[in-house]
Amino acid sequence: MKRDILKLMIFVCSAILLGSCATTSISIQMLVPADISVPQHIQKVAIANRSLPAKEDKAKNIIEGLLTGESIYADREGSENCGLGLVNQLNSGPRFSASYLSGSDLRGTGTREFPYPLDWTSVDDLCRAVNAQALIVLETFDSDNSIRKYTKVTKEKVENQEVNVTTYYEDLTINVNAGWRIYDNVNQRIIDEKSFMDTKVFTGKGQTQNKAEDNLPNKRNAINQAGAFAGAMFGKRISPNWIRTSRKYYKGKEEDFKKAKKYVEMNEWDEAIDIWKPMTQNPDKKIGGRACYNMAVACEMKGDFDIATEWIKKAYLNFNMKDAKKYLIILERRERDQQRLDEQLGN
């Protein structure tokens, strides 16, 4: 059962040639654990936005928007996109099912200061609306922006002459401060309460500074995109998510290495192992060490972390492969991450 899950979490996407003629690389998609572990009884979550100010604070927010140059309701739209960004991220992962409560009219401080927690009657009503065990509330939302203008000079050939060409750039940086609470409706307790700052940078370029500015999104759209990004980032903090990474392995000049490489490209690790394993006994230390290293990669791909660690230790201790020490650290972290994943996914 565990191995079947691991096969879903890791699969070979492509083979990419590295700079060294002795190695090649596989691109893999890997499931990593969340930073925050949410209790297993929570499977369905409701998402609500409470970051909007109370009616008496609306005038203050309008004045703030005018002073900062932001659209008057930019943060209102940005906060809605933040909640939707969280929903999309959670629903794309294996841990939660999430629903956005668009009709709820919850009001907070309209600032970075957390409001008082919601009462449990309100939490229960909101959870029951979508049959959720927990309520995740965007309690605060605030954005600020800054502009950076600069140029880069490159040399280009014009009519067989090398000339300096100036390109104008303009960076629009949006910082989003989002504060979240997770209400466990089953046990009626708040299991997490934190604020996070996430940054998204937009770059425009052109032959003039005005062209560079024209190629930027307007601030309102940029805040919407940054809000969705901040919501997705919080989703990654509370739910296991897929990342793309790579692993190198040795291809060698020997025919057996070349044959095994073809099996790797077809994601047929057992067949590659059948070739590499006898090679680990080769009297040529270079061949033996590389075969041990490849055995460790194959075992990691199959989810056998203990065996992978044994092989990489042989590559390091018996064959003095310097790269093996770095890979050993990666494998030890993977094994720890797998334990956390099993807990978070209830395996």
C-alpha positions in Angstrom: 0.0 0.0 0.0 2.8 2.4 1.0 4.7 1.7 -2.2 1.7 2.2 -4.3 1.2 5.7 -2.8 4.8 6.5 -3.4 4.5 5.6 -7.0 1.8 8.2 -7.3 4.0 10.8 -5.6 7.1 10.3 -7.7 7.3 9.6 -11.4 9.9 10.2 -14.1 8.9 13.0 -16.4 11.9 13.3 -18.7 15.7 12.7 -19.1 17.8 15.8 -19.4 21.5 15.8 -20.2 23.7 17.6 -17.7 27.0 19.3 -18.4 29.1 16.2 -17.4 29.3 13.5 -19.9 29.2 10.9 -17.1 25.8 11.9 -15.7 22.3 12.5 -16.8 19.3 13.8 -14.9 15.7 12.8 -14.4 13.0 15.3 -13.7 10.6 14.2 -11.0 7.4 15.4 -9.4 7.5 14.9 -5.6 4.9 15.3 -2.9 6.3 17.2 0.1 4.7 17.6 3.5 3.0 20.8 4.7 4.7 23.1 7.3 1.6 23.0 9.5 0.0 19.7 10.4 -3.8 19.8 10.5 -5.5 17.1 12.5 -6.6 14.1 10.5 -10.3 14.4 11.3 -10.4 17.6 9.2 -11.0 16.6 5.6 -13.4 19.3 4.3 -12.8 22.9 5.0 -14.8 26.1 4.5 -12.9 29.3 3.5 -14.3 32.7 4.5 -13.0 36.3 4.1 -13.2 38.5 7.2 -10.6 41.0 6.3 -13.0 43.7 5.2 -13.5 46.6 7.6 -16.7 47.3 9.4 -19.0 49.9 7.9 -17.7 52.6 10.2 -14.2 52.1 9.1 -14.9 52.2 5.3 -14.1 56.0 5.1 -10.7 55.4 6.6 -9.8 52.7 4.1 -11.0 54.9 1.2 -8.7 57.7 2.3 -5.8 55.3 2.7 -6.4 54.0 -0.8 -6.3 57.5 -2.2 -3.1 58.4 -0.3 -1.2 55.3 -1.4 -2.3 55.5 -5.0 -4.1 52.2 -4.9 -7.6 51.7 -6.2 -10.1 52.4 -3.5 -11.4 48.8 -3.4 -8.1 47.1 -4.5 -7.6 45.3 -1.2 -11.3 44.2 -1.2 -10.8 42.5 -4.5 -7.4 41.3 -3.5 -8.7 39.6 -0.4 -11.4 37.8 -2.3 -8.8 36.5 -4.7 -6.6 35.5 -1.7 -9.4 33.3 -0.4 -10.1 31.8 -3.9 -6.3 31.2 -4.3 -6.4 29.1 -1.1 -9.4 27.1 -2.3 -7.8 26.3 -5.6 -4.5 25.3 -4.0 -6.2 23.0 -1.5 -8.4 21.4 -4.1 -5.4 20.6 -6.3 -3.7 18.7 -3.5 -4.4 15.3 -1.9 -5.3 16.4 1.6 -8.4 18.6 1.7 -11.6 19.4 -0.1 -12.3 23.2 0.2 -15.3 25.4 -0.5 -15.4 29.2 -0.6 -18.2 30.9 1.4 -18.8 33.8 -1.0 -22.1 34.8 0.6 -20.8 35.4 4.1 -20.5 39.0 5.2 -17.9 38.8 8.0 -16.2 42.0 9.1 -12.9 42.5 10.7 -10.6 45.4 11.5 -9.7 46.2 7.9 -6.0 46.5 9.1 -3.2 44.1 9.9 -4.6 43.7 13.5 -6.4 40.5 14.1 -10.1 40.9 15.2 -11.5 38.9 18.1 -12.1 35.2 17.2 -15.4 34.3 15.8 -17.9 32.7 18.3 -18.4 29.0 17.9 -22.0 29.3 17.0 -21.1 31.3 13.9 -18.2 28.9 13.1 -20.6 25.9 13.4 -23.2 27.6 11.1 -20.6 28.4 8.5 -19.1 24.8 8.6 -22.6 23.2 8.4 -23.3 25.2 5.2 -20.8 23.1 3.3 -20.5 20.0 5.6 -17.0 21.1 6.7 -15.1 20.1 9.8 -13.1 23.3 10.0 -13.3 26.9 9.0 -10.3 28.8 7.6 -10.7 32.5 7.9 -8.7 35.3 6.2 -8.8 37.5 9.2 -6.6 40.3 7.9 -5.4 41.4 4.4 -3.2 44.4 3.5 -1.1 45.2 0.5 1.6 47.7 -0.3 3.4 48.4 -3.5 6.7 49.9 -4.7 8.1 50.8 -8.1 11.7 50.3 -9.2 13.0 51.8 -12.5 16.3 50.8 -14.1 18.0 50.2 -17.5 20.2 47.5 -19.0 22.7 48.1 -21.8 23.5 45.3 -24.3 25.6 45.2 -27.4 23.8 44.4 -30.7 24.9 44.4 -34.3 23.2 47.0 -36.5 24.3 47.2 -40.1 27.4 45.1 -39.3 28.4 47.5 -36.5 28.3 46.8 -32.8 26.2 49.4 -30.9 25.0 49.8 -27.3 21.2 49.3 -27.0 19.4 50.5 -23.8 16.4 48.6 -22.6 14.2 50.2 -19.9 12.7 48.2 -17.1 10.1 48.8 -14.4 9.4 46.5 -11.5 6.2 46.6 -9.6 6.5 44.9 -6.3 3.3 43.9 -4.4 3.7 42.8 -0.8 0.7 41.1 0.7 0.3 40.6 4.4 -2.4 38.0 5.1 -3.5 36.8 8.6 -5.2 33.4 8.9 -7.1 31.5 11.6 -8.0 27.8 11.4 -11.1 27.0 13.5 -11.5 23.3 14.3 -15.3 23.0 14.6 -15.2 19.4 15.8 -13.1 20.2 18.9 -14.0 23.9 19.0 -10.5 25.2 19.2 -8.3 27.4 17.1 -5.5 25.2 15.8 -3.4 27.9 14.0 -3.3 31.7 13.9 -0.5 33.4 11.9 0.2 36.2 9.5 2.4 35.8 6.4 4.1 38.2 4.1 4.2 37.1 0.5 5.8 39.1 -2.4 5.1 39.1 -6.1 7.1 41.1 -8.6 5.9 42.2 -12.0 8.4 43.4 -14.6 7.7 45.5 -17.7 10.3 46.4 -20.3 10.5 48.5 -23.4 12.6 50.8 -25.6 11.5 53.7 -23.4 10.5 54.1 -19.8 6.9 54.8 -20.8 6.9 51.6 -22.8 8.2 49.6 -19.8 5.4 51.1 -17.7 2.8 50.3 -20.3 3.9 46.6 -20.2 3.1 46.3 -16.5 -0.3 45.3 -15.2 -2.2 48.1 -13.5 -1.9 48.1 -9.7 -5.4 46.8 -9.2 -4.8 43.7 -11.3 -1.4 43.2 -9.8 -2.9 43.2 -6.3 -5.5 40.7 -7.4 -2.8 38.4 -8.7 -0.7 38.9 -5.7 -3.7 38.1 -3.5 -4.3 34.8 -5.3 -0.6 34.0 -5.0 -0.7 34.7 -1.2 -3.7 32.4 -0.8 -2.0 29.6 -2.8 1.2 30.0 -0.6 -0.9 29.5 2.6 -2.4 26.5 1.0 1.1 25.0 0.5 1.8 25.7 4.2 -1.1 23.6 5.4 -1.4 20.9 2.8 1.1 18.6 1.2 1.9 19.8 -2.3 3.7 18.7 -5.4 7.1 20.2 -6.4 9.3 19.5 -9.3 12.9 18.6 -8.7 15.6 16.4 -10.3 17.9 13.5 -9.5 21.2 12.8 -11.3 22.5 9.4 -12.0 25.5 7.9 -13.9 25.1 6.7 -17.5 28.8 5.7 -18.1 30.4 4.5 -21.3 29.8 0.8 -20.6 27.1 -0.9 -22.6 25.3 -2.0 -19.4 25.1 1.6 -18.2 23.7 2.6 -21.6 21.1 -0.2 -21.5 20.0 0.7 -18.0 19.6 4.3 -19.0 16.9 3.2 -21.6 15.0 1.5 -18.8 15.1 4.6 -16.7 13.7 6.7 -19.5 10.8 4.3 -19.6 10.4 4.5 -15.8 11.2 0.8 -15.5 13.3 0.8 -12.4 13.3 -2.9 -11.6 14.9 -3.6 -14.9 17.5 -1.0 -14.4 18.2 -2.4 -10.9 18.8 -5.9 -12.5 21.5 -4.3 -14.6 23.2 -2.1 -11.9 23.2 -4.5 -9.0 25.8 -6.9 -10.5 27.9 -3.9 -11.5 28.3 -2.8 -7.8 30.7 -5.8 -7.5 32.9 -4.6 -10.4 36.6 -4.5 -9.5 36.8 -1.1 -11.2 36.0 1.3 -8.4 34.6 4.0 -10.7 32.1 1.5 -12.2 31.3 0.0 -8.8 30.7 3.4 -7.1 28.6 4.7 -9.9 26.5 1.6 -9.9 26.0 1.9 -6.1 24.9 5.5 -6.6 22.4 4.6 -9.3 21.0 1.8 -7.0 20.3 4.4 -4.4 18.5 6.6 -6.9 16.4 3.6 -8.1 15.5 2.7 -4.6 14.4 6.3 -3.8 12.2 6.3 -6.9 10.6 3.1 -5.6 10.1 4.6 -2.1 12.6 2.2 -0.4 14.4 4.9 1.5 16.2 2.6 4.0 17.7 0.5 1.1 18.5 3.7 -0.8 20.5 4.9 2.2 22.4 1.6 2.4 23.5 1.9 -1.2 24.5 5.5 -1.0 26.6 4.8 2.1 28.4 2.0 0.2 29.1 4.5 -2.6 30.6 6.9 -0.1 32.4 4.5 2.3 33.5 1.8 -0.1 34.2 3.9 -3.3 34.9 7.3 -1.8 32.3 9.1 -4.0 32.1 12.7 -2.9 28.7 13.3 -4.5 27.3 10.4 -2.4 27.6 12.4 0.8 25.4 15.2 -0.5 22.9 12.7 -1.7 22.9 10.9 1.7 21.7 14.2 3.3 18.9 14.4 0.7 17.8 10.9 1.4 17.8 11.4 5.1 15.6 14.5 4.7 13.3 12.6 2.3 12.8 9.8 4.9 11.9 12.4 7.6 9.5 14.1 5.1 7.9 10.8 4.3 7.1 10.2 7.9 5.4 13.6 8.2 3.6 12.9 4.9 2.3 9.6 6.3 1.0 11.4 9.4 -0.6 14.2 7.4 -2.3 11.9 4.9 -3.3 9.3 7.5 -1.3 6.5 6.0 
